[in-house]
Amino acid sequence: MRAEELKYSKDHVWVAVEGDLARVGITDHAQRELGEVVFLDLPEVKRSFSQGEVVGSIESVKTTNDLFIPLSGEIVEVNAVVRDTPATVNSDPLGEGWLFRVRLRGPGELNELMDFQAYTAFTQS
């Protein structure tokens, strides 16, 4: 997906809506700030979360950060590629570096996320 087609949270997470599912990853901005990602603690499949809850963490050579879910719902899939090769988040954050898929519980929450232009302005402020 192209960056312009995604939605973004203030926690530097992107969302690609796919019907009643959303694919979630961290933004290119976030991966650049983190540096080389060395470990991901991802949520368990079938667990449900509310928007904004911590679902895991991302560890890089610089720091460890909490991973927040941008939309309420149930985790339906975790990306095995990034679990096995965390650096994929750095090399392809908007493609193969996605983290998990969530079945949306409150699609109206999408309206609370930013579009590409708003996110770009947010990261430059």
N, C-alpha and C positions, 0 to 999 in steps of 0.2 A: 504493500500500500504506500501511497505517497503521503508525506507529512501533512499536506493540505487537506486530506480526506479524513484525518483523525480528529478526535476530541482529546482534550488535555486537562489534567488536574493541577492544582497548585503544588502538589507533591511530586511533580515532574514525571507523571505516569501518563501514557497514552492509551486510548481506547479505540478499537476498531469494532463497530457494531456489525454483527453477522446474524440478522434475524433476531431471535430472542437470546442470542449469546453475544458476549463481548470478549474479544481477544485483548489482552492487557500486556504492556511492556513498559520499560522505562524509556524516557526520551533520549535523543542524541545529546542534548544539553546535559542531562543527568549523567550519562555514561562518561562524557568528557570531564565533568567535574569530579567524578568518583575515581577515575583512572582505571587501571586494569582490574576487572572484576575477577575474583579468585574463588568465591563461594556464594551460593544462593541457598537460603532457607526459604523454600516455597510452601504455600499452603497445601493441606491435604485435600484430595478429591473428596467430594460429598460434604465438605464442611461449608456452612453458611456464615456469611459475614454481613455486617451493616456498613454502609458507605462510610469511609474514613477510618475504619478499624485497621490495626496492624495485622497483616496476614503473614509476615515473614520478615526476612532481612536480606540485605545485599552487602557482601564484604568485598572490599577492594584492597589494593596494596596500601591505600591511604587511610581508610576508615571503614566503619560498619554503620549502615543506615537502616532504619526501619523501612519496610515496604507497606504502603497503605493501599487498601482497595478503593478504587475510585467510584464504584457503584455497588449497591447491595445485591447480594445473590449467593448462589451455590457454586462452588468450584466444581467444574465438570472435567477439566483436563489440566495437566501440568506439562510443560514442554520438556521432554526428556533430553533434548539436545542441549539446552542451557544447564540442566541439572548435571549432565555429564561433562559438558565443556562450557563453563561459565563465561569464558572470554568471548563467546558468540554474542553476548550482550554488547560488547565493545565493537566487534567487527560488523554487526548487522542489527542494530538496536530496533529498527522499524520492520525488520523482516524475520529471519530465522531466530533472532534474539528475543522473541516474545516470551512472556513468562508463564501465563496461564489463561484459561478461558473460564468465564463465569456466566451462569444462566441468570439473566436479569430478573430481579424481583420488583424493582421500581423504575421502569423505563423513563419516567418523568425526571429522574435524577440526571439524565443526560443533559437536560437544559441548564444544569448547574456547572457543567464543564465548559472549558474555553475552546474556541476554534483556533486554527493555526495562527491567525493574525494576532489574536488576543494573547495567546501563549508566547509568541515571539516578543510582543511588547512587555509582557510580564517578566521574561528572562532578562530583558535589557534595562529594567528599572532598578 
